[in-house]
């Protein structure tokens, strides 16, 4: 199998911040979502794809990792 256009992105969701004046945590009306593209590549093996995903989840453990790709069978 071949995996084309693999995109691994880091997604950070910020839903509020601590306000010093009010001395409490204030939530935003809409959470701030920040996406950062970490990798865009083609893979020819599931093991390679797994190691890339594992590496990025280990290096950025506090954010979610979003993966998208197109897979097809190669003859």
N, C-alpha and C positions, 0 to 999 in steps of 0.2 A: 504494500500500500504506500501511496505517496500523499503527503500532506502539504498542500500549497497555500500560500498567503497566510501563514501562521502569524497572528498578531497577539502579542502578550502585552497587556496594559495593566498599570497599577491604578486602582480606584480608591481615592481618599474621600470620605464623607465627613464633612464638618457640620455638626448640627447646632453648635452654639459656642459661647465663650463665657469666661468668668468676668463679671463687671466689678471693678474695684470700688466704684462709688456706692453701688447698691449692696455690695458684699454678698453676691449670690451669682449662681450660674444662670445665664439668660439664653434661652433657645431661640434660634432663628425661625422666621415664618416658613422659609423654604431652606432645606439643608444645602450647603455649598458642596458641590461634587467636582472634584478635580481628577481628571484622567491624564496619565502620563504614559506614552508609548515606550515600552522597554525593549521590545524586539519585534522585528518583521523579517521573516525568513521562510524558506522552503525546507522541509524535512523529508527524508526518504525512509525513515525507520521510526517505529513507535518508541524505541528506547531513547533515541536522540530527542524526540519531542518530550518524553517524560523527564529526562535530565534537565532540559531547558526550563520546564515548568517548575521542577523541584528547586533548581538553582534560584529562580526569581522569587519563589515563595519563601525560601530561606533567607535571602538577602533583604527582603522587605516584609517582615512578619506581621506588621501592624496594619497594613492595608490589604484590601482584597485584590486578588489577581483575576483579570478577565482574559479568557483565551478564546479566539475565534480562528477557524481554519476551514479549508475545503479539502475533503479526502476523496481519493478515487483509487481504483485498482489498476495497477500497471501490468501489462502482459508482455 
